[in-house]
Amino acid sequence: MTSPFQIELRDVTHAYRTDAGPLPVLDKLSIRMEKNSFTAVVGPSGCGKSTLTRLVSGLMRPDEGEVWLSGQRVTSPRPTVGMAFQNPVLLEWRTILQNVMLPLEIVSTGMSKSEQVDRAMGLLKLVGLEGFEEKRPSELSGGMRQRASLCRSLVHNPEVLILDEPFGALDAFTREDLWQTMHDLREIEPFTCLLITHDLRESVFLADQVVVMSGRPAHAQYTMDVDISGKRTLDDLYTPKAVEMLAILRHQIQVAQGRASSVDAPLDGHPTKAEIGAGA
Ligand SMILES: Nc1ncnc2c1ncn2[C@@H]1O[C@H](COP(=O)(O)OP(=O)(O)OP(=O)(O)O)[C@@H](O)[C@H]1O
């Protein structure tokens, strides 16, 4: 049966083969993402979050279960997936503009050369890098390099943007600036995004849905819909509602780490695993 979702992981189970024997990492992990939605995945260290991104991008195939992207079963690497990581790997011998345009040399988009330049320049302007097109990566700050990396991952209109802790290495103020940039970018140009993060505030600020993965071998232990409507600002993180959501997520992480029980969850308007009869 095909999937109506932009991304669907259906009962995905996977183990790595190691010298010490199989290492089970995922156990019937199921996640669904609507088109143009933003899902943040959080979970204990080593629970399989990066493994999940490799499965969605087709770099790996699961032992069991199915991964669907844009209505097609993922069985091989998908060049139309955009990716950005903690350390933006920009090529020093290329200008920022040339770096941003790199995916257009690999993925066929039907854009003419001038349309490609316009697209890259437009994105650089949106993230505040207008005037830096001809600079080399080493001439930019860490935050600016990460902005350029985001432009590069979006330049070819990817089916999905996968962000694996892209803001983790930045200082707190730069990180919050980039959260706002990400949010503003999506308002102007909607795209489907899967974010891996250790930062619960980041997940609540950016995502429509936050999935907490259990300890390894991981399943989707808890899913929270983040119903903050309209344009988000950092002030939204300090409302009672956001503080409550953060408390619930923190508790769920503790459950995933085996440091708290799933029954003593903070009181809230969100269903617990026990109430929905699944997950946690
Ligand atoms: N290629 C591999 N071969 C063997 N084991 C691997 C491989 N890749 C990852 N692992 C192991 O699988 C587990 C999950 O790794 P993964 O990187 O997906 O976790 P993660 O949740 O992203 O971790 P972190 O939060 O620390 O970044 C870890 O125990 C890791 O050591």
PDBQT file of the ligand as one rigid body, heavy atoms in Angstrom, charges set to zero:
ROOT
HETATM    1  N1  LIG A 301      27.740   2.278  10.708  1.00  0.00    +0.000 N 
HETATM    2  C1  LIG A 301      27.551   1.835  11.947  1.00  0.00    +0.000 A 
HETATM    3  N2  LIG A 301      27.994   0.617  12.319  1.00  0.00    +0.000 NA
HETATM    4  C2  LIG A 301      27.793   0.159  13.563  1.00  0.00    +0.000 A 
HETATM    5  N3  LIG A 301      27.154   0.827  14.534  1.00  0.00    +0.000 NA
HETATM    6  C3  LIG A 301      26.699   2.061  14.222  1.00  0.00    +0.000 A 
HETATM    7  C4  LIG A 301      26.872   2.629  12.924  1.00  0.00    +0.000 A 
HETATM    8  N4  LIG A 301      26.312   3.846  12.909  1.00  0.00    +0.000 NA
HETATM    9  C5  LIG A 301      25.826   4.041  14.143  1.00  0.00    +0.000 A 
HETATM   10  N5  LIG A 301      26.054   2.974  14.932  1.00  0.00    +0.000 N 
HETATM   11  C6  LIG A 301      25.619   2.814  16.317  1.00  0.00    +0.000 C 
HETATM   12  O1  LIG A 301      24.205   2.812  16.302  1.00  0.00    +0.000 OA
HETATM   13  C7  LIG A 301      23.677   3.530  17.404  1.00  0.00    +0.000 C 
HETATM   14  C8  LIG A 301      22.788   4.668  16.907  1.00  0.00    +0.000 C 
HETATM   15  O2  LIG A 301      23.612   5.598  16.231  1.00  0.00    +0.000 OA
HETATM   16  P1  LIG A 301      23.013   6.991  15.713  1.00  0.00    +0.000 P 
HETATM   17  O3  LIG A 301      24.174   7.792  15.229  1.00  0.00    +0.000 OA
HETATM   18  O4  LIG A 301      21.903   6.744  14.770  1.00  0.00    +0.000 OA
HETATM   19  O5  LIG A 301      22.429   7.581  17.075  1.00  0.00    +0.000 OA
HETATM   20  P2  LIG A 301      22.013   9.090  17.429  1.00  0.00    +0.000 P 
HETATM   21  O6  LIG A 301      20.731   8.999  18.164  1.00  0.00    +0.000 OA
HETATM   22  O7  LIG A 301      22.044   9.936  16.215  1.00  0.00    +0.000 OA
HETATM   23  O8  LIG A 301      23.205   9.485  18.397  1.00  0.00    +0.000 OA
HETATM   24  P3  LIG A 301      23.619  10.926  19.000  1.00  0.00    +0.000 P 
HETATM   25  O9  LIG A 301      22.410  11.478  19.674  1.00  0.00    +0.000 OA
HETATM   26  O10 LIG A 301      24.697  10.611  19.986  1.00  0.00    +0.000 OA
HETATM   27  O11 LIG A 301      24.086  11.750  17.842  1.00  0.00    +0.000 OA
HETATM   28  C9  LIG A 301      24.881   4.017  18.213  1.00  0.00    +0.000 C 
HETATM   29  O12 LIG A 301      25.111   3.077  19.257  1.00  0.00    +0.000 OA
HETATM   30  C10 LIG A 301      26.027   3.969  17.220  1.00  0.00    +0.000 C 
HETATM   31  O13 LIG A 301      27.251   3.692  17.864  1.00  0.00    +0.000 OA
ENDROOT
TORSDOF 0
